[in-house]
Amino acid sequence: KAHGMTSLNVPVNNPIELSAPPSLQFESVEFNPFGHRLFGPCSFTLDGPGPTLVMGPNGAGKSLMLRLAHGLLTPTEGAVTWSGTSAPRQAMVFQTPVLLRRSALANLRHALAVNNVPRKLRTELALEALARFGLSSCADTPARVLSGGEKQRLALARAWSLSPAVLFLDEPTSALDPAAIKAVEAAVQEFHKQGTRVVMTTHDLHQARRLAGDVLFLSEGKVQEHTSADIFFRAPVSRHAQAYLNGELVA
């Protein structure tokens, strides 16, 4: 899996209040670099309230799906489309965030600057985001000396400051302790409450039960099941999902 700083692929001028989250559609999407199929063909639509939890065994294509959706990778076949006339503002927080060699506050101000937020608003917006994620006391702390949980919350704060319509999260709690996991999950719920479409990968069944509105289950590079969280955990239809929930090894 690739690691990196919070990725934002659509410039913004000013954070605004969000309305209904945009819908995402994969239409016969495949990713076949050098003729070797790694993903697809897949067709599905994310148009419910979410959050959408993307699940499946290692190598199922979860991270590829996020990168294709976010535009970091281009499908070799098919199309990824969004509702509306243009792509929505998006952010992606990686499993291990890479932070700039500067303070936590400066990391946020830099993100706001490169996304064309007016200079006079940057410090105020950055401080508000730090406060929302419990990082006010870390404003002047070098970002790279923060704990793992604080770094992940800083990455989420960086995304929050830009009010994305869509947030992709790739295993954001995989290396964190329980307290940090709880803080990140609370942040995810905050994004959801403000109207952001949240799409998140996880291996943690308990976490998925806590957060998911719907589950997109991948195996062998394909979508095996996409349904509400209640149905998925109570009565999964596909044999792949049934085996996964039963703790069996799934290719």
C-alpha positions as CSV (number, residue, x, y, z in Angstrom):
1,K,0.0,0.0,0.0
2,A,1.2,3.5,-0.8
3,H,1.7,5.9,2.1
4,G,1.6,9.6,2.0
5,M,0.2,12.9,3.2
6,T,-3.5,13.7,3.1
7,S,-4.3,13.9,-0.6
8,L,-6.7,16.5,-2.0
9,N,-7.3,16.3,-5.7
10,V,-9.7,19.2,-6.3
11,P,-8.6,22.8,-5.3
12,V,-11.0,24.8,-3.2
13,N,-11.3,28.5,-2.5
14,N,-13.2,28.5,0.8
15,P,-14.7,25.8,2.9
16,I,-18.5,25.8,2.6
17,E,-21.4,24.1,4.3
18,L,-22.1,20.7,2.7
19,S,-25.4,19.4,1.5
20,A,-26.3,15.8,0.5
21,P,-23.1,13.8,-0.3
22,P,-22.4,13.1,-4.0
23,S,-22.9,9.6,-5.4
24,L,-20.1,7.6,-6.8
25,Q,-20.4,5.1,-9.7
26,F,-18.0,2.5,-11.0
27,E,-19.0,1.4,-14.5
28,S,-17.2,-1.8,-15.6
29,V,-14.0,-0.5,-14.0
30,E,-10.8,-2.6,-14.5
31,F,-7.2,-1.9,-13.6
32,N,-4.9,-4.0,-15.7
33,P,-1.3,-2.6,-15.6
34,F,0.9,-4.3,-18.1
35,G,-1.9,-6.7,-19.0
36,H,-2.1,-8.1,-15.5
37,R,-5.6,-7.7,-14.0
38,L,-5.4,-6.4,-10.4
39,F,-9.0,-5.1,-10.1
40,G,-12.3,-5.7,-11.7
41,P,-14.3,-5.7,-13.7
42,C,-16.5,-3.9,-11.1
43,S,-19.8,-2.0,-11.3
44,F,-21.4,-0.4,-8.3
45,T,-22.9,2.8,-7.0
46,L,-22.5,4.5,-3.7
47,D,-25.5,6.7,-3.2
48,G,-26.7,6.0,0.3
49,P,-25.9,8.0,3.4
50,G,-22.9,5.9,4.4
51,P,-20.4,5.7,5.9
52,T,-19.3,3.0,3.4
53,L,-16.9,0.5,4.9
54,V,-14.8,-1.4,2.3
55,M,-13.9,-4.9,3.5
56,G,-12.2,-8.0,2.3
57,P,-9.1,-10.1,2.7
58,N,-5.6,-8.9,2.0
59,G,-5.0,-8.5,-1.7
60,A,-8.7,-8.1,-2.4
61,G,-8.3,-4.7,-4.1
62,K,-9.5,-2.4,-1.3
63,S,-6.7,0.1,-1.6
64,L,-6.8,0.0,-5.4
65,M,-10.5,0.8,-5.3
66,L,-9.9,3.9,-3.2
67,R,-7.2,5.1,-5.5
68,L,-9.3,4.6,-8.5
69,A,-12.2,6.4,-6.9
70,H,-10.0,9.3,-5.8
71,G,-8.4,9.6,-9.2
72,L,-4.9,8.6,-8.1
73,L,-5.1,5.8,-10.6
74,T,-6.8,5.8,-14.0
75,P,-8.9,2.7,-14.9
76,T,-7.6,0.8,-17.9
77,E,-11.3,0.0,-18.7
78,G,-14.6,1.5,-17.7
79,A,-15.3,4.8,-15.9
80,V,-15.5,6.3,-12.5
81,T,-18.2,9.0,-12.4
82,W,-19.8,11.3,-9.8
83,S,-23.2,12.9,-9.6
84,G,-23.3,16.5,-10.6
85,T,-21.5,18.4,-13.3
86,S,-18.0,18.2,-11.9
87,A,-15.9,16.1,-9.5
88,P,-16.6,16.9,-5.8
89,R,-13.9,18.2,-3.4
90,Q,-12.2,15.1,-2.2
91,A,-9.6,14.2,0.5
92,M,-7.8,10.9,1.2
93,V,-6.0,10.0,4.4
94,F,-3.5,7.2,4.1
95,Q,-2.7,4.4,6.5
96,T,0.6,6.2,7.5
97,P,0.3,9.9,7.1
98,V,3.5,11.7,6.0
99,L,3.7,15.2,7.6
100,L,5.8,18.1,6.7
101,R,8.9,19.1,8.7
102,R,7.1,21.9,10.5
103,S,4.6,22.4,13.3
104,A,1.1,20.9,13.4
105,L,-0.4,24.3,12.8
106,A,2.0,25.0,9.9
107,N,1.0,21.7,8.3
108,L,-2.6,22.8,8.1
109,R,-1.8,26.3,7.0
110,H,0.3,24.9,4.1
111,A,-2.6,22.6,3.0
112,L,-4.9,25.6,3.0
113,A,-2.4,27.7,1.1
114,V,-1.9,25.2,-1.7
115,N,-5.6,24.8,-2.0
116,N,-6.1,28.5,-2.6
117,V,-7.7,29.5,0.7
118,P,-7.1,33.2,1.3
119,R,-4.2,34.0,3.5
120,K,-6.3,35.9,6.0
121,L,-8.4,32.8,6.7
122,R,-5.7,30.2,7.0
123,T,-4.7,30.5,10.6
124,E,-8.3,30.8,11.9
125,L,-9.4,27.7,9.9
126,A,-6.3,25.8,10.9
127,L,-6.8,26.6,14.6
128,E,-10.5,25.6,14.4
129,A,-9.6,22.3,12.9
130,L,-6.9,21.5,15.5
131,A,-9.4,22.3,18.3
132,R,-12.1,20.1,16.8
133,F,-9.7,17.2,16.8
134,G,-8.3,17.8,20.2
135,L,-4.9,19.0,19.0
136,S,-4.9,22.7,20.2
137,S,-2.1,22.0,22.7
138,C,0.0,20.5,19.8
139,A,-0.3,23.6,17.5
140,D,3.4,24.5,17.9
141,T,4.7,21.0,18.2
142,P,6.7,19.6,15.3
143,A,4.3,17.3,13.5
144,R,6.8,14.5,13.2
145,V,7.3,14.0,16.9
146,L,3.6,13.5,17.6
147,S,2.3,10.1,18.6
148,G,0.8,7.8,15.9
149,G,-2.7,8.7,17.0
150,E,-2.0,12.4,17.0
151,K,-0.5,12.2,13.6
152,Q,-3.6,10.5,12.2
153,R,-5.9,13.0,13.9
154,L,-3.7,15.8,12.4
155,A,-4.2,14.3,8.9
156,L,-7.9,14.2,9.5
157,A,-7.8,17.8,10.8
158,R,-6.0,18.8,7.6
159,A,-8.8,17.3,5.5
160,W,-11.5,18.8,7.7
161,S,-10.1,22.3,7.3
162,L,-10.9,22.0,3.6
163,S,-14.5,20.7,4.0
164,P,-14.3,17.8,1.5
165,A,-17.5,16.5,0.0
166,V,-15.9,13.0,0.0
167,L,-13.3,11.5,2.3
168,F,-11.4,8.3,1.6
169,L,-9.7,6.6,4.5
170,D,-7.3,3.7,3.9
171,E,-7.0,1.6,7.1
172,P,-6.6,4.7,9.2
173,T,-6.5,2.9,12.6
174,S,-4.5,-0.2,11.7
175,A,-1.4,0.6,13.8
176,L,-3.1,2.6,16.6
177,D,-3.9,1.8,20.3
178,P,-7.5,1.6,21.5
179,A,-7.6,5.2,22.7
180,A,-6.3,6.5,19.4
181,I,-8.7,4.3,17.5
182,K,-11.6,5.7,19.5
183,A,-10.5,9.2,18.6
184,V,-10.2,8.5,14.9
185,E,-13.6,6.8,14.8
186,A,-15.1,9.8,16.5
187,A,-13.5,12.0,13.8
188,V,-15.0,9.8,11.1
189,Q,-18.4,10.2,12.6
190,E,-17.9,13.9,12.7
191,F,-17.2,14.0,9.0
192,H,-20.3,11.9,8.4
193,K,-22.5,14.2,10.4
194,Q,-21.4,17.3,8.5
195,G,-22.5,15.6,5.2
196,T,-19.2,14.2,3.9
197,R,-19.4,11.0,2.0
198,V,-17.0,8.7,3.9
199,V,-15.5,5.6,2.2
200,M,-13.1,3.7,4.5
201,T,-11.3,0.4,4.3
202,T,-10.8,-1.7,7.4
203,H,-10.0,-5.3,8.4
204,D,-11.6,-4.8,11.8
205,L,-15.1,-6.4,12.0
206,H,-15.9,-4.7,15.2
207,Q,-15.0,-1.3,13.8
208,A,-17.1,-1.9,10.7
209,R,-20.1,-2.8,12.9
210,R,-19.6,0.5,14.8
211,L,-19.3,2.8,11.8
212,A,-20.8,1.3,8.7
213,G,-24.0,2.4,7.1
214,D,-23.3,0.1,4.2
215,V,-20.5,-2.5,3.4
216,L,-18.7,-3.0,0.1
217,F,-17.1,-6.4,0.3
218,L,-14.3,-7.2,-2.1
219,S,-12.5,-10.5,-2.9
220,E,-10.4,-11.5,-5.8
221,G,-10.4,-7.9,-7.1
222,K,-14.2,-7.9,-7.5
223,V,-17.2,-6.7,-5.6
224,Q,-18.8,-9.8,-4.1
225,E,-21.4,-8.0,-2.1
226,H,-22.7,-4.5,-1.5
227,T,-25.5,-4.1,1.0
228,S,-26.5,-2.3,4.2
229,A,-24.4,-3.1,7.3
230,D,-27.4,-4.7,9.0
231,I,-27.9,-7.2,6.2
232,F,-24.2,-7.8,5.7
233,F,-23.5,-8.8,9.3
234,R,-26.8,-10.6,9.8
235,A,-27.3,-12.5,6.5
236,P,-24.5,-12.1,3.9
237,V,-25.4,-13.5,0.5
238,S,-22.1,-14.3,-1.1
239,R,-20.0,-17.3,-0.1
240,H,-16.9,-15.1,0.1
241,A,-18.5,-12.8,2.7
242,Q,-20.0,-15.7,4.6
243,A,-16.5,-17.3,4.9
244,Y,-14.9,-14.0,5.8
245,L,-17.4,-13.4,8.6
246,N,-16.9,-16.9,9.9
247,G,-13.2,-16.3,10.2
248,E,-12.2,-18.6,7.4
249,L,-9.2,-17.8,5.1
250,V,-10.5,-16.1,2.0
251,A,-8.2,-15.6,-1.1
